[in-house]
Amino acid sequence: MTIQLHPLISKFIQFAMAGGVGTAVQYVILILLVNHLDINAVLASSIGFLLGALVNYNLSYFWVFKSDKSHKETSVKFLITASLGFLLNFFLMFSLVEVFKLDYLF
């Protein structure tokens, strides 16, 4: 028995899965860099964010949306959105870890 989902719901699930994989990459990189290479949590989170965003972009481009547009056209939109996310990630990590002295995994 096959369950047929509405195409929009199916696309949303794929989008959420791509985001989940990107987030998992960010956390794995963060934990590895902090725990095994003794890198500052704010820097490690920033590096993890960039690598997670790269994974997310590729999954979205090739799998979720199966885009036929050029990378030049799609990457600009993605970079603008990801830049805002990067800045938010940086300032939250800096504030929570460096200013409020919370654990970096919080």
N, C-alpha and C positions, 0 to 999 in steps of 0.2 A: 504494500500500500504506500503510495507516494502522496505526500502532503504538498499541495500547491499554495505557495504564498503569493500575496499581492506583490508585483514587481518592486514597488516602493519599499515595502517591508523587507524584502529580500536584499535590496540595495542598502537599506539602513543597517541590517545585520552585518553585511560585508564591511560597511564603513566603520561600524563599531569594532569589528574584529581587527581591522587594520589599525585603528587607533589603539586598541588593546595591545597589539604586538609592538607598536611603537613605544607605548608606555612601558611595557615589560623590558624592552631594550634599554630604555633610559634608566630604569631602576637597577638592572643587572650591571650596567656600566658604572653607575653611581656607587653601588656596593663594592664592586671589584676595585675601583680606583681608590675609594676611601679605605677599605679594609686591607687591601693587599699591596697598594702602592703608596699609601699614606698621603694621598692628595687631598687638599682642602675640599670640604663637602660642596661649597658653592661652585668652585671650579669643576669638580667632578660632575655635579648636576648639570652644569652648562654643557660640558662635553657630551654627557649622556643625552641631553635634550637634542643636541645637534645630530647625533647618530640616530636617535629615535625618530626625529623628524625626517631624516633621509630615508629610513626604512618605511615610514608612513607615506611619504611622497611616492615612493616606488610601488608600494602595494596599492595605493589609491590610483595611480596612473595606469598600471598594467592590469590589475585585478578588479578593483571595485568599479572603475569607470571605463576601463578598456578604451582609453582615449586614443583618438586618431589625430589629435592636435599636436603641434610641435612642443617640445620641452620648453622652448623659448617663450611660447605663449602661456603655457600652464604653470611653469616654474615661477614666473613673476608674481602671479596671484598667490601661489603657495608661499613664496618667500615673504610677502607682505604679512600674511596671516601668521606664519611661523615666527617672524621677527617680533610680533606683538606677544606671542606665547613665550618666546625666549626672554624678552624683557620682564614679563610677569614672573616667570620661573626664577630668573636671577634675583629680582628684588624680593620675592617671597623667601627664597632660600637665604639670602643675605640677612634679611630682617629676622627670620625665625632662628637661624643658626648662630649668626654673629652678634646680633643685637640682643635677642631674647634668650640666647643660649639653650635652645631646645635641641633635642637629638635630631640629627640630620634626616633620619627616616620618618620623622613625624610629618 
